Amino acid sequence: MLARKAPRAFMRQAVDRAAMPLALMVTAFVAQIFLNLAVSFSGPVTNIVRPALIIIMVSGLGIAALRVVDAILDRITLRVVGDIDDTRSLEKRELYTSIFALRRIIVLFMVGFAIVYVLLRLNLFESIGMTLLASAGVLTVLLGIAGQAILGNILASLQIALAKPVRIGDSILFEGNWAYVESIYYTFIRLRTWDERRIVVPVRYFVSKPFENWSVKDARIYSTIRLVLDHSADIDELRDKFIELAKARDGVIDHDKLCAYVSGQTSEGQEMSFYVMSPDPTSGWETEMQLREDLLAYIREHHPDWWPRERVAGEGGAARMSFDGA
């Protein structure tokens, strides 16, 4: 009923998400009133039912509040940030990461508040205080062993949220996989690879391994195209043609940084490298493929003699040449 009467779409969505936990909270509240006023159980039953109702009420309220917060944060994300990737500005990616960090802080605060409230309502602090003190050493050891991985991941997640060595939407190279940081949760990070695979990595493992962040300042990236040519290839002509082809491509920026050099040489030929700047890794990959095709087509049509060739010495010192693949 509240969802239908809400004036805005995101308010209707928030109330709709919170419907079930709110229903549990109201049901437990009404049951507690009847338990106090009209219904009487035996002592053992009351000792079980009353704490259960309090826990249901607190849990329902907490889950409902968290879902409302999630709906509000989703609305802010879609309105201010939109779809996130490394083409977005650094400020928007930091805002998106801060929104996820805020959610984690809210969840931790709500869980802590709910635990303290339940203990206070049930007067458990006084009854179990001495027991906890007496068994503090044993509990510390047990919790340390059982929760080491979980606590380590949570602390690592908060470390990423505060220090921001990587942000949601950043383009990274992690263990040989080029991927975007899609989400950062309490215990794991979800990476979206360029071919739409999802890699789920524990946060603690992620921060303990080196990775390349291609978007730490901005999303620009240098792409390198390498061709192996015969020694007779005209380097100046090919360099001028590469600059001409690159300037005609939309995925190329900073034309003053276009360059090409001979980066290697063997007895079979010379390696020529072409360097081009692109606005983001995705455009850089596409531009690299397109320019490689353009250069190969130019050599194939105008200078097929530039392909690498094998030279074999014949009788009398004469040399014979054979084209690779001919």
Buried (B, 14 or more C-beta within 10 A) or exposed (E): EEBEEBEEEBBBBBBBBBBEBBEBBEBBBEBBEEBEEEEEEEEEEEEEBBBEBBBBBBBBBBBBBBBBBBBBBBBBBEEEBEEBBBBBEBEBBBBBBBBBBBBBEBBEEBEEEBEEBBBEBBEEEEEEEEEEEEEEEEEEEEEEEEEEEEBBBBEBBBBBBEEBEBBBBBBBBBEEBBBBBBBBBBBBBBBBBEEEEEBEBBBBBBBEEEBEBBBBEEBBBEBEBEBBBBBEBEEEEBBEBBBEBBEEBEBBBEEEEBEBEEEEEEEEBBBBBBBBBBBBBBBBBBBBEBBBEBBEEBBEEEBEEBBBBEEEEEEEEEEEEEEEEE
